Amino acid sequence: MSMKASEINEKTAWQDLTEGLKIYEPGTSKAFCTGEWRTQTPVMNWEKCKQCLLCVPYCPDSCITVKNGQRQEFDYDHCKGCGICAKACPFRAIEMREGKEGGNQ
C-alpha cells in the first residue's frame, strides 16, 4: 500500500509507510520541513551584505530566495544548516550559529 504524503501523520503505523528512497507522489519536497534537522543556523548580517548573490546558487536546498534582484531572508523551513552559504559569501555576511532558531539575533 502506498500512502500520499498528506495522509501520513504521527498515528500512521510504520507498516503503512512506503519504502525509503522511493517516490510515489510528485512534488512533495516543499511539504516536508527539513529545517527541523538543523543544528546550526545561518544568520544574515545585512550591513555586510553587498547583494552579490553568490550565496544563492551554492545553497543545495534553494533556501535563499531572490526577489527583484535582491536577496531575501533564508527559508528556515527547509534550510538544513550545512553552512555552504557562509563559506561562499566573500563578505562574511552570513554567520553560522548553534541551534535551530532563525532570524537576526
N, C-alpha and C positions, 0 to 999 in steps of 0.2 A: 504494500500500500504506500503510495506517495502522497504526502500532505503538502498543501500550499503553505507558504511562509505565514500568511495571515491566519492560518488555522492552528499554528503551533504556539503554545503558551507554557507557563510553568507547571501545568497539570498534565501535559502531554507525556505519556509513557515513553520510555526510551525505545521500546519495541516498535512504536509507531513512527519514529523518525526515519527519514531517508538515510541511506548510506552516505558516509562522508565523501567529499570530493566529487559528488555528482550533482548536477544542476537539473532540477525538474520543473523549474518555473523561471522564465526570463525576467531580468530587471529587478532583482530583489536586493542588490547590494546596498542601495540607499536606505532600505528599511532596517538594516542592522546597524545599531550604534556601536561601532567597533572602538570608539573612543574610550569606552569603559576599560579597555585593556591597558590603557596608557599608564605608565609610571612616571614619566616626565612630560612636561607640558611646554610647548613653545609660547613665549610671551614677546609681543612686539614692543619695541621702543620707537614710537612714531617720530620722535625728534631725530633719530639717526637714519631712519628710512629715507632713501632717495628715490623711491618708486622705480628702481631699475628693473624690477620684476624678474630678476634672476632666480629667485626662490621658487617661483611658480612652476616651471617645468620640472624642477627636481623633486617636487612632492610626489611620492608614489601613490598617494591616496586622493589626489586632487582636492586637498583641503584648503588651498589658498586660492580664493576667488578673485577675479578682476572684473571691475565694473567701470565703464567709461575710461578705460586706460589706467585706472588706479587700483592698486592692491587693496583688498578688503581684509576684514578680520579672518581668523582661522575658523574652519568648520570643525569645532571641537567634538562634534558628534561622531566624526569619522577619523580624526587625527589619532594615530597610534603612538605619537611621541618618539618617532625614530630619530629626530634631530638632523635629518639631511638638510632641511631648510636653513637651519642655523649655520651649518658648515658651508652652504652655498652662498650665504649673504656676505658680500665683500665689505659691508659697512658695519657688521656686527650688530645689526638692528634686531636680531632675533636671539633671545636668550632661553636656554632650556632650564626649567625649574622642576624640582621634585614635586610629585603629586599630580592629580588629575584636574585640579582647578584651572579654569581658563580665564582669559581676560587680563587687562593691565592691573597689576597689583602693586 
